[in-house]
Amino acid sequence: MASKQSIGERLHLLRLDLGWSAAECAYRLTLNSNDLIIPEAWTAWERAADDNPDIQTFLPYAPTVGQMFGINHEWLLHGSADDRPTADVIELTPQSSNGGHDQER
């Protein structure tokens, strides 16, 4: 069983999973929260332990960050590596040989 990750570690791993930079995350959060979030603040959140004051400044943004990443923010705040959220895979139906156009001309 893996040890419980900090909020910052989960935040960092989610960002890496999406392939976003800290600057892009800060920019997206700035747009979504209407507050100025600088990349250095985002990086500080990722590096912070749960009892660090930097995490306390992050907590009000957790619901917005959850929306940005498409996850439940409660997992971000209280989850573990063992119960990491995953997306459902939706299979696409194959198109017909005429490119999906069933209507004759």
C-alpha positions as CSV (number, residue, x, y, z in Angstrom):
1,M,0.0,0.0,0.0
2,A,1.4,3.4,-1.0
3,S,1.8,6.1,1.6
4,K,-0.6,9.0,1.5
5,Q,0.6,11.7,-0.9
6,S,0.5,15.3,0.0
7,I,-1.9,17.7,-1.7
8,G,1.1,19.2,-3.5
9,E,2.3,15.8,-4.7
10,R,-1.1,15.0,-6.1
11,L,-1.3,18.4,-7.7
12,H,2.1,18.0,-9.3
13,L,1.3,14.5,-10.6
14,L,-2.0,15.6,-12.1
15,R,-0.2,18.5,-13.9
16,L,2.5,16.2,-15.3
17,D,-0.2,13.7,-16.4
18,L,-1.8,16.4,-18.5
19,G,1.5,17.7,-19.8
20,W,0.9,21.2,-18.6
21,S,3.6,23.5,-17.3
22,A,3.2,25.3,-14.0
23,A,2.9,28.5,-15.9
24,E,0.0,27.1,-18.0
25,C,-1.8,25.9,-14.8
26,A,-1.3,29.3,-13.1
27,Y,-2.7,31.0,-16.2
28,R,-5.7,28.8,-16.4
29,L,-6.4,29.2,-12.7
30,T,-6.1,33.0,-13.1
31,L,-8.7,32.9,-15.9
32,N,-11.0,30.6,-13.9
33,S,-10.8,32.3,-10.5
34,N,-10.4,35.9,-11.6
35,D,-7.4,36.1,-9.2
36,L,-3.8,36.6,-10.3
37,I,-2.0,33.3,-9.8
38,I,1.7,33.4,-10.7
39,P,3.7,30.3,-11.7
40,E,5.8,30.6,-8.6
41,A,2.7,30.3,-6.4
42,W,1.7,27.1,-8.3
43,T,5.2,25.7,-7.9
44,A,5.2,26.5,-4.2
45,W,1.8,24.6,-3.8
46,E,3.2,21.6,-5.6
47,R,6.3,21.5,-3.3
48,A,4.4,22.2,-0.1
49,A,3.6,19.7,2.6
50,D,0.0,19.6,3.9
51,D,0.9,21.5,7.0
52,N,2.7,24.2,5.1
53,P,1.1,27.7,4.9
54,D,1.4,27.7,1.1
55,I,-1.2,24.9,1.0
56,Q,-3.5,27.0,3.1
57,T,-3.5,29.6,0.4
58,F,-4.2,26.9,-2.2
59,L,-7.3,25.4,-0.4
60,P,-9.8,28.1,-1.6
61,Y,-8.8,27.3,-5.2
62,A,-9.2,23.5,-4.9
63,P,-12.7,23.3,-6.4
64,T,-11.6,25.4,-9.4
65,V,-8.5,23.3,-9.9
66,G,-10.6,20.2,-9.7
67,Q,-12.8,21.5,-12.5
68,M,-9.7,22.4,-14.5
69,F,-8.3,18.9,-14.2
70,G,-11.7,17.2,-14.5
71,I,-11.5,15.6,-11.1
72,N,-13.4,15.7,-7.8
73,H,-11.6,18.3,-5.7
74,E,-12.2,16.1,-2.6
75,W,-9.8,13.5,-4.0
76,L,-7.3,16.3,-4.5
77,L,-7.6,17.3,-0.9
78,H,-8.0,13.9,0.8
79,G,-7.3,11.1,-1.7
80,S,-4.4,8.7,-2.1
81,A,-2.4,7.2,-5.0
82,D,-4.5,4.0,-4.5
83,D,-7.8,5.6,-5.4
84,R,-6.7,8.0,-8.1
85,P,-9.6,9.0,-10.3
86,T,-9.6,7.7,-13.8
87,A,-11.7,8.6,-16.8
88,D,-14.2,6.3,-18.5
89,V,-13.1,5.1,-21.9
90,I,-15.7,5.5,-24.5
91,E,-15.4,3.3,-27.5
92,L,-16.2,4.9,-30.8
93,T,-18.5,3.0,-33.2
94,P,-16.9,2.2,-36.5
95,Q,-18.1,4.3,-39.5
96,S,-19.7,2.7,-42.4
97,S,-17.6,2.3,-45.6
98,N,-19.3,5.4,-47.2
99,G,-17.9,7.7,-44.5
100,G,-21.0,7.7,-42.3
101,H,-23.3,9.1,-45.0
102,D,-26.3,6.8,-45.3
103,Q,-28.2,9.0,-47.7
104,E,-27.9,8.1,-51.4
105,R,-27.3,10.9,-53.9
